[in-house]
Amino acid sequence: MRSEEVMAMPTSRTDVRVKCPFYQYDECIPKQNIKRIICEGIVDASTLVLNYKFQKDFRMHLETFCCEYFDKCEVYRMLMEKYEDM
């Protein structure tokens, strides 16, 4: 789950509302027109990056899964298996 280094102060307005324990941060790359959600990876010292071309898709995932119903997210469920096997 989020390490102490990752759980630093929020860097965006969204960070304050996020409930998912695997969320690390989100970012926009204007030159490439890409929006990203970065989550904990499946192995130590890795991350999972969800890239979105469209703002509406990015916002939908972020608001629905990261901020509210994270237990319904496929990424969350996959990452939970990592901890259940421990």
C-alpha positions as CSV (number, residue, x, y, z in Angstrom):
1,M,0.0,0.0,0.0
2,R,1.1,3.6,-0.1
3,S,4.5,3.9,1.5
4,E,5.3,6.8,3.9
5,E,7.2,8.6,1.1
6,V,4.3,8.4,-1.3
7,M,1.8,9.5,1.4
8,A,3.3,13.0,1.5
9,M,1.1,16.1,1.4
10,P,-1.4,16.2,-1.4
11,T,-0.1,17.8,-4.6
12,S,-3.5,18.4,-6.3
13,R,-7.1,19.1,-5.3
14,T,-7.9,15.5,-6.2
15,D,-5.3,14.0,-3.9
16,V,-7.3,15.3,-0.9
17,R,-10.4,13.4,-2.0
18,V,-8.8,10.1,-3.0
19,K,-9.7,7.1,-0.9
20,C,-7.9,4.3,-2.7
21,P,-4.8,3.0,-0.8
22,F,-3.0,2.2,-4.1
23,Y,-3.3,5.6,-5.7
24,Q,0.0,7.5,-5.7
25,Y,-0.7,10.6,-7.8
26,D,-2.2,11.9,-11.1
27,E,-0.8,14.2,-13.7
28,C,-1.5,15.9,-17.0
29,I,1.0,16.0,-19.9
30,P,-0.3,18.9,-22.0
31,K,2.2,18.5,-24.9
32,Q,1.1,14.9,-25.5
33,N,-2.6,15.5,-24.4
34,I,-2.3,12.7,-21.9
35,K,-3.8,12.5,-18.5
36,R,-2.4,9.8,-16.1
37,I,-3.3,8.1,-12.9
38,I,-0.3,6.5,-11.2
39,C,-0.9,3.6,-8.8
40,E,1.2,1.2,-6.8
41,G,2.7,-1.5,-9.0
42,I,2.4,-5.3,-8.7
43,V,6.0,-5.7,-7.5
44,D,8.1,-3.7,-5.1
45,A,9.5,-0.4,-6.5
46,S,7.1,-0.4,-9.5
47,T,4.1,1.7,-10.5
48,L,1.1,1.1,-12.7
49,V,0.2,4.0,-15.0
50,L,-3.3,4.4,-16.5
51,N,-3.1,6.8,-19.5
52,Y,-6.1,8.6,-20.8
53,K,-6.4,10.5,-24.0
54,F,-9.7,12.1,-23.1
55,Q,-10.3,14.3,-20.0
56,K,-13.8,12.9,-19.5
57,D,-12.5,9.3,-19.2
58,F,-9.7,10.4,-16.9
59,R,-12.1,12.3,-14.6
60,M,-14.7,9.4,-14.7
61,H,-12.1,6.9,-13.5
62,L,-10.6,9.2,-10.9
63,E,-13.9,10.4,-9.4
64,T,-15.6,7.0,-9.5
65,F,-12.9,4.6,-8.5
66,C,-10.0,6.5,-6.9
67,C,-12.2,8.9,-4.9
68,E,-15.3,6.9,-4.2
69,Y,-15.7,3.2,-5.1
70,F,-12.1,2.0,-5.1
71,D,-13.2,-1.5,-4.0
72,K,-14.9,-1.9,-7.4
73,C,-11.8,-0.9,-9.4
74,E,-10.1,-3.8,-11.3
75,V,-6.6,-2.3,-10.4
76,Y,-7.5,-2.2,-6.7
77,R,-8.8,-5.8,-6.8
78,M,-5.7,-7.0,-8.6
79,L,-3.4,-5.3,-6.2
80,M,-5.3,-6.6,-3.2
81,E,-4.4,-10.1,-4.3
82,K,-0.8,-9.3,-3.8
83,Y,-1.4,-8.7,-0.1
84,E,-3.8,-11.5,0.4
85,D,-1.1,-14.0,-0.7
86,M,1.2,-12.7,2.0
